[in-house]
């Protein structure tokens, strides 16, 4: 089954055990050994005085009865040096065990595999237990090179430590090896090498079978690294494999050097859990895992085998492709997963259907981090959900850059208000009959320190989503009213102009707009009829309850209410008569067809008929009409002929700073259309 291998050795194992295979008939090893802290698999200590053991306990003086020491040494983990060193007399030939027959018998019959090795590293004598590990007799081991038998030269660190013990410069070595029995299963062995006591030449080598411990460790690791519901690798093992695949050394060992990820989430799984219970949900997850595994096995085209399938939590799964060949490979895998999940699941008579949304990422492994890859996959999965679910979506750097920019703007909106990064520009509203400036529309700009000057379409939507539209709207309202009052005071001989401010629907719901307007007018001294509030048609036409009461209260206060972009929303004309509205602003799409004199060549006559009808309807309802996007004199002339009241557009002026409006106010009648 794909994805069930344990992958690279985890950090916990790397400091405990490392493996080298040793064949009983061939010397030399295959894998490296890791050294451990004291008491672990590989251990070395500084040399000790003659006759003194610095590892666990001091060796008793020569001739002292050690009694139970020999028996204790036969237990796993006990120090076997005591068995050979506990003998009478200090005189011993090179490695030959002398003393009472009881000691020689204990050495020969001990269940702990032992051998005495001379200073040249050759076996002097070995007991039956050690010989049995290699399927031979004790005599056959005499004269053999111990390092070859037990694969002690397989890596430089172990080989160096072993030679230091042979030379008497190091007191002890402990390491782990996997020994192959010629007629049976391999044995995990802990090998201890220590000098003989009393300064006797040679060293004692012992081998302890730790296969049961290793098997238990493997079982515990499997439980730790696999999901109990689906039996797939869990999040921990997935990230372990992902980190190993992204390792710089690993990624340069051949292959494509690329990595791919399909990150999927089941659509509507929560509803199944909530309605049918978690037991059914778990069975569904197991069935989904089985289909994903089959997809991975069928697509096993990488050098590492089939893609790793993992459950990351909840109803989220991942398929990791090491050494991917490109986006086409990942797209094929994602498509096969969608097809595999289309068929209904039969769970003991219950037929359930489920789909998945998949985020697909494929890139060079070099320079990629696990965090970065997962963030890209999570973003792409979100796109797949937002685009309609039951589909896969490929990561798009440009789209992600836009999202990151959007997120950066959203996170700095509120602080930007306090820092004074917003400014207002004003676009003139000109009377069609006399060409005189009669009002301005306040348009907010964000002078962003990183992205430059931003127009409202870049951040107003974000402000509404984040709730920052309320404080921003208050600032715009206060600033615009204060400026309108200043113009009035600076030009006492001219008719005062009104200021038009855009209002979002969320400002009506999330704040007391009536109180905000009343307070602003009182503080600035601006007359209510010189303030116009603009709301979009889609927002106003469906107003009822609180929004309608708010608009009515503002209208009763004397504030002008305008419907912006009229003609593109609901266009509920019957409802229009019941709203407290005083101005309609025709959307620019109706006006653009007016810019040509020759209507037969460039525009449909229906445009003029529709606009004229809307203007007449507005006038019958007592409303005035403003045409947006007036760009040519031809447009202005035709709009004037059919009765439009006010024009706004580049013909008159682009949005400009407040001081430029002061200059326009000083222009004679009919000159407001001059260039800014």
Secondary structure, 3 states (H helix, E strand, C coil): CCCCCCCCCCHHHHCCCCCCEEECCECCCCCCCCCCCCCCCCEEEECCCCCCCCCCCCCCCCCCCCCCHHHHCCCCCCCCHHHHHCCCCCCCCCCCCCCCHHHHHHHHHCCCEEEEECCCCEEEEECHHHHHHCCCCHHHHCCCEHHHHCCCCCCHHHHHHHHHHHCCCEEEEEEEEEEECCCCCCEEEEEEEEECHHHCCCEEEEEEECHHHHHHHHHHHHHHHECCCCCCECHHHHHHHHHHHHCHHHHCCCCCCEEEEEEEEEECHHHHHHHHCHHHHHHHHHHHHHHHHHHHHHCCCECCECCEEEEEECCEEEEEEECCCCHHHHHHHHHHHHHHHHCCEEECCEEECCEEEEEEEEEECCCCCHHHHHHHHHHHHHHHHHCCCCCEEECCHHHHHHHHHHHHHHHHHHHHHHHCCEEEEEEEEEECCCCCEEEEEEEEEEEECCCEEECHHHCHHHHHHHCCHHHHHHHHHHHHHHHHHHHHHHCCCCCCCEEEEECCHHHHHHCCHHHHHHHHHHHHCCCHHHEEEEEEHHHHHCCCCHHHHHHHHHHHHCCEEEEEEECCCCCCHHHHCCCCCCEEEECHHHHHHHCCCCHHHHCCHHHHHHHHHHHHHHHHCCCEEEECCCCCHHHHHHHHHCCCCEECCCCCCCCECHHHHHHHHCCCCCCCCCCC
